[in-house]
Amino acid sequence: MGQVLHGSATTTEAARRAIQNSQESLRALSKRHGINPKTVAKWKKRTSTADLPTGPKGMSRVVGAEMRRASDRRAAAVHPGSGSCRDACTAITPAAMMASAQGGGLPR
C-alpha cells in the first residue's frame, strides 16, 4: 500500500529510514536521494521517520484571555472613556464616516 505524503514532501519513510541508518556524509546522501543537504540533516537528527504536524497550534485559554485584555487596554488608550474597541467602532455613524472619507473633518 502506498504512502500518503503531503504535497511538499521530498522523501518517503523508506528514504528517511535509510538516511537515519546511513553513515555516509550529508552531501553524499543528498546526492543519492536528490534532496537538499538541510533535509538530510533534519532527518538524521530526528528519531522518527514520521512527519511532524504543521499548521497553527491551538491557542490556550489563558493566552486567549490575555490577548483580549491587551486588546481592551490598547482600545482604552486610543479611545479613552469607551469600554472596548468594538464600542468605539460601532459608535461611529455612517454620516461621520462619509465626512471623514470625503476629507470633511481634516484641517487644511
C-alpha positions in Angstrom: 0.0 0.0 0.0 1.4 3.4 -0.9 2.2 6.2 1.5 0.1 9.3 1.8 2.5 12.2 1.7 1.8 16.0 1.8 2.4 18.0 -1.3 5.8 19.3 -0.2 7.3 16.0 0.9 10.6 15.2 -0.8 11.2 11.9 0.9 9.4 8.7 1.8 9.6 6.9 5.1 11.9 4.3 3.5 14.3 7.1 2.3 14.1 8.7 5.7 14.9 5.4 7.4 17.9 4.9 5.0 19.2 8.4 5.8 18.9 7.8 9.5 20.7 4.4 9.4 23.4 5.5 7.0 27.0 6.6 7.9 27.6 8.5 4.7 28.1 12.2 4.7 25.2 14.7 4.3 26.5 15.7 0.9 26.7 12.1 -0.4 23.2 11.3 1.0 21.7 14.4 -0.5 23.1 13.5 -4.0 22.0 9.9 -3.6 18.4 10.8 -2.8 18.2 14.0 -4.8 17.3 16.3 -1.9 18.7 19.3 -0.1 21.5 18.6 2.4 19.4 20.5 5.0 16.7 17.9 4.6 19.2 15.1 5.1 20.5 16.8 8.3 16.9 17.2 9.5 16.1 13.5 9.1 19.5 12.5 10.6 18.7 14.5 13.7 15.1 13.1 14.2 14.4 9.8 15.9 11.2 9.0 14.0 10.5 8.8 10.3 7.0 10.4 10.6 6.4 13.9 9.5 5.8 16.4 12.4 2.4 18.1 12.4 2.3 21.5 10.8 -0.1 24.4 10.8 -1.4 26.6 13.6 -1.4 25.3 17.1 -4.4 25.7 19.2 -4.5 28.8 21.4 -4.6 28.1 25.1 -7.4 29.6 27.1 -5.0 31.7 29.2 -3.3 33.2 26.2 -6.6 34.0 24.5 -7.9 35.8 27.6 -4.7 37.7 28.0 -4.8 38.8 24.3 -8.4 40.1 24.8 -7.3 42.1 27.9 -4.4 43.5 26.0 -6.7 44.5 23.1 -9.1 46.2 25.5 -6.2 48.1 27.1 -5.0 49.3 23.7 -8.5 50.3 22.8 -8.9 52.2 26.1 -5.6 54.1 25.4 -6.8 55.0 21.9 -10.4 55.7 22.8 -10.5 56.9 26.4 -13.9 56.6 28.1 -15.0 53.7 25.9 -15.4 50.2 27.1 -13.7 48.4 24.2 -12.7 48.8 20.6 -16.0 47.3 19.5 -17.9 50.0 21.4 -15.7 52.8 19.9 -16.1 51.4 16.4 -19.8 51.0 16.5 -20.2 54.5 17.9 -19.1 55.9 14.6 -22.1 57.0 12.5 -22.3 56.5 8.7 -22.5 60.3 8.3 -19.2 60.7 10.2 -17.6 58.0 8.1 -18.7 59.7 4.9 -17.5 63.1 6.1 -14.1 61.6 7.1 -13.8 59.8 3.7 -14.5 63.0 1.8 -12.0 64.9 3.9 -14.6 67.0 5.7 -13.0 66.9 9.1 -9.4 67.4 8.0 -7.6 70.7 8.7 -6.3 72.4 5.6 
